[in-house]
Amino acid sequence: MPGPTRIAVAGAGVIGRAHVGVLQRSPPCTLSAIVDPAPAAQAVAAAAGVPLYASIAELFAADRPDGLVIATPNALHVPQALEAIAGGVAVLLEKPIAPTVAEARPLVRAVDEAGARLLIGHHRAHSPIMAKARAVVASGRLGRLVAVTGSATFYKPDAYFESSPWRREIGGGPILLNLIHEIHNLRMLCGEIEAVQATASRATRGHAVEDTVAITLRFAGGALGSFMLSDCAASARSWEQTSRENPAYASCDDEDCYLVAGTDGSLAVPTLRLKTYPRAADRSWFKPFELGVVGVVRDDPLLHQMAHFGAVVRGEAAPLVSARDGLANLRVTEAIAEAAASGRTVEIPP
């Protein structure tokens, strides 16, 4: 019988260590090595019982793995992914695919030309909650989609910025660091986004980068959306604080962060509370809804993502979140930043 799928992790920071932990409990995958030149990575590799390499080139020369997780700083994503593709190794590349759309495009071309196996690490795509929500929308129970409202409003402590001062600067704000997750969720639920407007503020924290953003979205199917983003709002209306998928965050089980509404009903996510009219002929704000809750088993999406990546490595599945998906998410995020800076509606061509 073939042995376990051997996966190395590049980057021993917070996200890299999360992947290391997942690999230690994700058969049939196994952690083969860690790549990180920082001295602190030595303790991480020693605790995991695997060798440490200073670079991907050094790893490949010594012991080429079946797959590589790239969880390094954003600026390294494209060159390291290209290095892995050239070496014929499958890649799980953490989001964002690149710091900018211009930098992402050569990677997408390289993936297409090489037929490379590259999965972008938008882990919520593997959430059982999102799978159920997508199924409800796809079933037509909500009717034609009309509107979606969403929020990612939470409070980042001062230590978050003191430990990494770059987060106070342009490129380190919640639009790039946090909103890109929400964009992928909204695209999964409501389809492609074709135009955005936005207003941003940095009045609360006073950093060079935004701390609060109000966004409007137009979807290709005609639905409209509004989204509130803030990392200085004492609020629990964020995915982390409502989904109960990551125990590191305090949970508010009765809160939702998305509401998807159609002509026949609406779905609140992540509680999956459903309100529908029993008959289309009786749709009216004077009429009562049928109330229900869609059943779901809550589980760690990082575990599901790693299991899927193992299947991608072995050639058993195509990447659920492709390089083109990663590029699409980044295009929308970049368009929102442009709209906030210019005050204009920014169109996003197909």
Summary of the structure (lengths in Angstrom):
residues: 350
radius of gyration: 20.9
end to end distance: 45.4
largest distance: 70.1
contacts: 1167
relative contact order: 0.16
helix: 39%
strand: 24%
